[in-house]
Amino acid sequence: MKIYDDTGYIPVLGLQEFRKGQLAGREEFLFNELHGERHIDRPHKHDFFIINLFESAKGVHNIDFHDYPIGNKQVHVLFPGQVHTWSIQPDTTGYQLMIQQQFFERFASFFRFSFSNYMNHPVIPLTNDNFKLLKYEFDAIRDELNSPDSVQEVISARAAVIAAIVSKEAENIFTDLKVFQSNPRLAKFNMLIDKYYKQEKLVGFYAAKLHISANYLNILCKNHLHVSATRLIQQRVLLEAKRLLQTTDLSIKEIAFELGFVDHAYFSNFFKAQSGITPTQFREG
């Protein structure tokens, strides 16, 4: 069974799609192991949260149209709505937690940084010590899920430990973290873009929400993020356009309408200017 996201268009895989092969699970939480060669060729989304722990692995994981090499002792974090494919080579060993959105919220605060940081840096290398700690917690969750009298609070507490360990390692690679911490207006701008990008594409709208001028917002972005405010908005629109082109059968015209463009020609020109190819070429490529 497939469900749809809030646009009503994008097919999204639910947790129930993965119950057949589960090693352990409850209604809201699944544990699986990843052994050997695996391929996901058609991009898709999930409506749940995934933490992949790779012990010994090679391959490529494409998340939101960026290729990330799969390597030994890594965590790959995938949030609901992100598009992904992967090609995992033989002799790979990994472990996977699939967590329903509502249950995820019980321990989400233990991911100490903004979710956008994890989405921008979804692959996190681990020290040997922290890999061992995570493996212990993964095994403990598996055992608790398999227990005939498993306790939800024990599972969420162990998931919180996992989130805290992942965040401890993630701090080393979140190079843009300090920028947002020291500039709360930029952090708020980032959140506003995610909320309004379909209907609002002008910097002035966001500047007004932040109670500053459009010129000052642009200066903040260029000084601290090295891109213009307009470019940040365009990047978010382009990402969603790519998601829709890869995961739906919507026409170019329907996608243009969904993203708030007045006509499909304007959208096509925007897409080509940003990516170098037309929407049709991207979809067919």
C-alpha positions in Angstrom: 0.0 0.0 0.0 1.2 3.5 -0.8 0.2 6.7 0.9 0.6 10.3 -0.3 2.2 13.3 1.1 0.4 16.6 1.8 0.4 17.7 -1.9 -1.7 14.6 -2.7 0.7 13.6 -5.5 3.9 12.0 -4.4 3.8 8.3 -3.7 5.5 7.7 -0.3 6.4 4.3 1.1 5.0 3.6 4.6 6.5 1.5 7.3 4.2 -1.4 6.5 6.0 -1.9 3.2 9.0 -3.2 5.1 7.4 -5.5 7.6 7.8 -8.7 5.5 11.5 -8.8 6.0 11.8 -7.4 9.5 14.0 -9.1 12.0 12.2 -7.4 14.9 9.5 -4.9 15.2 6.5 -3.3 16.8 3.8 -1.2 15.0 5.9 2.0 15.2 9.4 0.6 15.1 11.3 -1.9 12.9 14.8 -3.4 13.1 16.4 -4.9 10.0 19.9 -6.0 8.9 21.6 -5.1 5.6 23.7 -8.0 4.3 25.2 -8.2 0.9 24.4 -6.5 -2.4 21.3 -4.2 -2.5 20.0 -1.8 -5.1 17.3 0.8 -5.1 17.1 2.1 -8.6 13.8 4.1 -8.6 14.0 7.2 -6.3 11.3 7.2 -3.6 10.4 8.8 -0.3 9.4 7.4 3.1 6.9 8.8 5.6 9.1 7.6 8.5 12.6 8.2 9.9 15.5 5.8 9.1 18.9 5.4 10.8 21.3 3.1 8.9 24.4 1.9 10.7 27.0 0.5 8.4 29.7 -1.7 9.9 31.6 -2.9 6.8 30.3 -1.5 3.5 30.9 -0.1 0.1 28.6 1.6 -2.4 26.8 4.8 -3.1 23.8 6.3 -1.4 22.1 9.1 -3.3 20.1 11.3 -1.0 18.2 14.3 -2.4 20.3 14.0 -5.6 23.7 14.0 -4.0 25.9 10.9 -4.1 27.4 9.9 -0.8 30.0 7.1 -0.7 29.0 4.3 1.6 31.9 3.2 3.9 32.9 1.4 7.0 31.6 2.6 10.4 29.1 5.3 9.1 25.7 6.4 10.1 23.2 7.5 7.4 20.3 9.5 8.6 17.2 9.8 6.4 14.2 12.1 7.3 10.6 11.7 6.0 10.2 13.3 2.6 13.9 12.9 1.5 14.4 11.2 -1.8 16.9 8.4 -2.0 18.4 5.5 -4.0 21.4 3.3 -3.3 23.7 0.8 -4.7 25.3 -1.4 -2.0 28.1 -3.7 -3.0 28.5 -7.4 -1.9 30.1 -8.2 1.5 28.2 -5.2 3.1 27.0 -5.5 6.7 24.7 -2.9 8.2 21.8 -2.4 10.6 18.7 -0.3 10.1 16.1 1.3 12.3 12.8 2.4 10.8 10.8 4.7 13.1 7.3 6.0 12.7 7.1 9.8 12.7 5.0 10.0 15.9 7.3 7.7 17.8 10.4 9.5 16.5 9.1 12.7 18.1 9.5 11.1 21.6 13.2 11.3 21.3 13.7 13.9 18.5 15.1 16.5 20.9 18.2 14.3 21.5 19.2 15.2 17.9 20.8 18.3 19.3 20.9 20.4 16.1 18.4 21.6 13.5 17.1 18.8 11.3 18.2 20.8 8.3 21.8 20.2 9.4 21.3 16.4 9.3 19.5 16.7 6.0 22.4 18.7 4.5 25.0 16.2 6.0 23.2 12.9 6.2 26.3 10.7 6.3 28.3 10.8 9.5 31.6 8.9 10.0 32.1 7.2 13.4 35.0 6.6 15.6 35.6 3.0 16.6 34.4 3.7 20.1 31.2 5.4 19.0 30.5 2.7 16.5 30.7 0.1 19.3 28.3 2.2 21.4 25.8 2.5 18.6 26.1 -1.2 17.7 25.4 -2.1 21.4 22.2 0.1 21.4 21.0 -1.2 18.0 21.4 -4.8 19.4 19.6 -3.9 22.6 16.7 -2.4 20.7 16.5 -5.5 18.5 16.4 -7.7 21.7 13.8 -5.5 23.3 11.6 -5.6 20.1 11.8 -9.4 20.1 10.9 -9.7 23.8 7.3 -10.9 24.3 6.8 -8.1 26.9 8.7 -5.3 25.1 8.4 -1.9 26.7 8.0 1.2 24.5 9.8 3.4 27.1 12.9 1.2 27.0 13.0 1.4 23.2 12.5 5.2 23.1 15.2 5.7 25.8 17.7 3.6 23.8 16.8 5.5 20.6 17.5 8.7 22.5 21.0 7.5 23.4 21.5 6.7 19.7 20.4 10.2 18.7 22.8 11.7 21.3 25.8 9.7 20.1 25.0 10.5 16.4 24.8 14.2 17.3 28.1 14.1 19.2 29.8 12.8 16.0 27.8 15.1 13.7 29.1 18.2 15.4 32.5 17.5 13.8 31.1 17.8 10.2 28.4 20.5 10.6 30.6 23.2 9.4 27.6 25.6 8.8 26.3 25.0 12.4 28.2 27.8 14.0 26.9 30.2 11.3 23.3 29.5 12.2 24.0 29.4 16.0 25.6 32.9 15.8 23.0 34.3 13.4 19.5 33.3 14.6 18.0 35.4 11.8 19.6 33.1 9.2 18.4 30.0 11.0 14.8 31.5 11.0 15.2 32.5 7.3 16.0 28.8 6.6 12.9 27.6 8.4 10.7 30.2 6.7 12.0 29.2 3.2 11.0 25.6 4.0 7.5 26.7 5.0 6.7 29.2 2.2 9.0 28.5 -0.8 6.1 27.3 -3.0 4.1 30.5 -2.8 6.7 33.1 -1.9 9.9 33.4 -3.9 10.8 37.1 -3.3 13.4 38.0 -0.6 11.2 40.9 0.5 8.5 38.6 1.9 11.1 36.8 4.1 12.8 40.0 5.2 9.5 41.4 6.3 8.9 38.2 8.4 12.3 38.8 10.0 11.6 42.5 10.5 14.7 43.6 8.5 15.2 45.0 5.0 15.6 42.8 2.0 19.0 44.4 1.4 20.2 43.6 4.9 19.0 39.9 4.6 21.0 39.6 1.4 24.1 41.1 3.1 23.7 38.5 6.0 23.5 35.6 3.5 26.4 36.8 1.4 28.6 37.5 4.4 27.9 34.3 6.3 26.7 31.7 3.8 28.5 33.1 0.7 25.3 33.0 -1.4 22.5 35.5 -2.0 19.2 35.2 -0.2 17.5 34.7 -3.6 19.8 31.8 -4.3 18.8 30.0 -1.1 15.1 30.2 -2.0 15.9 29.0 -5.5 17.9 26.0 -4.2 14.9 24.9 -2.1 12.5 25.2 -5.1 14.9 23.3 -7.3 15.3 20.5 -4.8 11.5 20.0 -4.6 11.2 20.2 -8.4 13.8 17.4 -8.7 11.9 15.3 -6.1 8.6 15.7 -8.0 10.2 14.9 -11.4 11.8 11.8 -10.0 9.1 10.4 -7.8 5.9 11.3 -9.5 4.2 11.0 -12.9 3.0 14.6 -12.8 3.3 16.5 -16.0 5.8 19.4 -16.2 2.8 21.8 -16.2 1.4 20.2 -13.0 4.7 20.4 -11.3 5.0 24.0 -12.3 1.6 24.7 -10.8 2.5 22.7 -7.6 5.6 24.9 -7.1 3.7 28.2 -7.6 4.9 29.1 -11.1 2.5 31.0 -13.4 3.1 28.7 -16.3 5.3 25.7 -17.3 7.5 27.7 -19.7 8.6 30.0 -16.8 9.2 26.9 -14.6 11.2 25.2 -17.4 13.4 28.3 -17.9 14.0 28.5 -14.1 14.9 24.8 -13.9 17.3 25.0 -16.9 18.9 28.2 -15.5 19.5 26.5 -12.1 20.5 23.0 -13.3 21.8 23.4 -16.8 19.2 20.9 -18.3 15.5 21.0 -18.9 13.0 19.3 -16.6 12.3 16.7 -19.2 16.0 15.9 -19.6 16.4 15.5 -15.9 13.4 13.2 -15.6 14.6 11.0 -18.5 18.3 11.1 -17.5 
